[in-house]
């Protein structure tokens, strides 16, 4: 079972699964909202889920911003600031689209597959530009 598929089911249920910074362990808020079969899948794939979250621990703001954008577009984790920004700035929205096309050309065909393995210099340059635009938008306070 793909880790991101399980995580997406959890997030879409209204629960939140995350790596707790206080003890570096997986935590879940509103676990009661998660369907039994999804929770069972998560338990069976716990090691992979834990590894996925820990793989993001050293990620910088740029990488985390891209992850938030992808998760928002996949309807896994809603992010009002990202939505507001991309609705206000069509050029940034189109840059995100172009970034995803580059990843698709590199082999990213399944949203439940971690896109990071498909990054290259071109996509990294675009990601950096997206991050700069996000920061500028956030600083404007719009």
ABEGO torsion letter per residue (X at the ends): XBAAAAAAAAAAAGBBBBBBAAAGBBBBBGAAABBAAAAAAAAAAAAAAAAAAAAAAABBAAAAAAAAAAAAAAGABBBAAAAAAAAABAAAAAAAAAAAAAAAAAGBABAABBAAAABBAAAAAAAAAAAAAAAAAAAAGX
